[in-house]
Amino acid sequence: MLFEFSSHSLEQIKLRSITKEIVELVINEPDEIIIEENNQQIFQKIIENYLYRVFVNSNKTPSIIKTVYRTSKINKYL
């Protein structure tokens, strides 16, 4: 999948100490993809007891990564 990082997503990656490699892994090998009404996609993957969530605007070409975060509250989102 072709994508670009928004400036906000790059800030969040740095702030939350998430690597770009993790983000790419979540997008390329997700456990689940949630598609919302506005065509926003949420890619989710469990890695080392955390759920990583990557929000992508797929209305653009290439797709834009809007934000990224990880949570230990896995059951809340799956």
N, C-alpha and C positions, 0 to 999 in steps of 0.2 A: 504494500500500500504506500502510495506517495503522500507525504505530509510535510507540513512546516510547523515549527513551534511559534506560537504567538509570544509577544514580549511578556505577557502575564504568565504564561505557562513556564517560561524560562525563569522568571522570578520565583515562582512556586517550587520549581524543581530545586533551585538553589536553597531557598528558605527551608524546605522540608528534607533536604539531603537525599534526594532521589536522583539516581544517575539517568542519563539519557539512554543508556543501554537497557535499563529496566523498563523505561517507557516504550522503547522499541520492541522489547520482548512482549509486553502486554498487548501492544497493537498487532504484532505479527503472530502471536500464539495465545490469544485470549481464551479464558475458560468460558466466558460468556460475553455476548454483545447485546446491549439493550438499545433499541431504536425508539426514540421519542417522537412525538407528533411533528415537531419542527425539523425533523431529520437529523437531530443531534444524535450522535452515537456515544455510548458509554462502554468502553472496553474494560473488562474486569479480569483480574487474574490473582490467584493466591500464590504468594511467594514467601516462604519462611514465616508462616503464621501471621502474615499481613495480607489484606486485600488491597490491591492497587487498582485505582479507578482513573481512567484517562478519558476526558471529555473531548470529543472531536466534532467539529463543524464540517460535515461532509457535503454541504451545499457549495463549497468552494473547490476549485481545482488549482493546486493540490489541496487536500483536506488540511484544515487548521486545527492543531491541538490547542484547545482553549485553556484547560487547566488539568492538573494532576494532583492526586493525593493518595495517601495510604491510611488504612484504618485497621485496628485490631478487632473492630466490631463486625466480624465477617458475617454472622447470621442476620444482621440487620439489613444487609444489601443483597444477600443471595436467597 
